[in-house]
Amino acid sequence: MKLYGYWRSSTSYRVRIALNLKNIEVEHVPVNLLKSEHRDNGFASMNSSRSVPILEVEGVRLAQSQAIIEYLEEVYPEPSLLPSDAIARSRVRAMAQLVACDIHPVNNLRILKYLSDELQVTSDQKNAWMQRWFAEGFAALESMVRASGQSGACCYGDVPTMADIALIPQLYNARRFGAPLEDYPTLLKVESHCLQLPAFDQARPENQPDAVVN
Ligand SMILES: N[C@@H](CCC(=O)N[C@@H](CS)C(=O)NCC(=O)O)C(=O)O
């Protein structure tokens, strides 16, 4: 298997965590987003949405991090990234989708470039945009995790699920943009637990071969 990704990409980070939790080894193929390598025609022929990650499995290329993680869950069911009960699975998927569908898309690189380059918003306005969607999303997720009545060491219980796989990279991203996080104590508690687990630690952006760390 090959994972086309970028060290700082939160969606690549999600897939790295899932692969590590399932003990699947892959070859990492860096795609430098800052150099717009994902916008090259060569890359677009692999993923028409011009984004990372892509997981290549026996010559077949899979796109969309959540779909990739669901594929891994189906083909490598142990350890599972979902609880056993259907209602609980729906709750975990809702948490993951809150991050993947509500927070991440509006704070993505291409959106920020459009705001700056086409709409010519100031950097303060761009920052306000970022903070706004982080705040709305994390407040909703904090409530959702608490309301489940199941938060433990992880978002749902004590075993990492798709919810944690989505949350930890998004918190990393929020920190990059200086988002205040003190109003989300449950999410921060989960983060400090997860980052001690080798599967999460090894997936951290700064631990990737293409990381540029000052
Ligand atoms: N929904 C997609 C989003 C993929 C995505 O947009 N990835 C970002 C990096 S986190 C990217 O490649 N952005 C490039 C851009 O916005 O131009 C997924 O979950 O895989």
The ligand as an SDF file (V2000), in Angstrom:
LIG
                    3D

 20 19  0  0  0  0  0  0  0  0999 V2000
  -12.7670   15.5310    2.1580 N   0  0  0  0  0  0  0  0  0  0  0  0
  -11.4260   15.2510    1.7570 C   0  0  0  0  0  0  0  0  0  0  0  0
  -10.6080   16.5120    1.9010 C   0  0  0  0  0  0  0  0  0  0  0  0
   -9.2060   16.3330    1.3650 C   0  0  0  0  0  0  0  0  0  0  0  0
   -8.4610   17.6490    1.4420 C   0  0  0  0  0  0  0  0  0  0  0  0
   -8.9900   18.6970    1.0410 O   0  0  0  0  0  0  0  0  0  0  0  0
   -7.2140   17.5920    1.9080 N   0  0  0  0  0  0  0  0  0  0  0  0
   -6.4590   18.8100    2.0470 C   0  0  0  0  0  0  0  0  0  0  0  0
   -5.3300   18.6370    3.0150 C   0  0  0  0  0  0  0  0  0  0  0  0
   -5.9030   18.3840    4.6510 S   0  0  0  0  0  0  0  0  0  0  0  0
   -5.9250   19.2170    0.7090 C   0  0  0  0  0  0  0  0  0  0  0  0
   -5.3910   18.4150   -0.0230 O   0  0  0  0  0  0  0  0  0  0  0  0
   -6.0750   20.4970    0.4030 N   0  0  0  0  0  0  0  0  0  0  0  0
   -5.5940   21.0360   -0.8080 C   0  0  0  0  0  0  0  0  0  0  0  0
   -6.2940   22.3010   -1.1870 C   0  0  0  0  0  0  0  0  0  0  0  0
   -7.1980   22.7370   -0.4690 O   0  0  0  0  0  0  0  0  0  0  0  0
   -5.9110   22.8540   -2.2180 O   0  0  0  0  0  0  0  0  0  0  0  0
  -10.8440   14.1100    2.6130 C   0  0  0  0  0  0  0  0  0  0  0  0
  -11.3210   13.9120    3.7430 O   0  0  0  0  0  0  0  0  0  0  0  0
   -9.9510   13.3840    2.1420 O   0  0  0  0  0  0  0  0  0  0  0  0
  1  2  1  0
  2  3  1  0
  2 18  1  0
  3  4  1  0
  4  5  1  0
  5  6  2  0
  5  7  1  0
  7  8  1  0
  8  9  1  0
  8 11  1  0
  9 10  1  0
 11 12  2  0
 11 13  1  0
 13 14  1  0
 14 15  1  0
 15 16  2  0
 15 17  1  0
 18 19  2  0
 18 20  1  0
M  END
$$$$
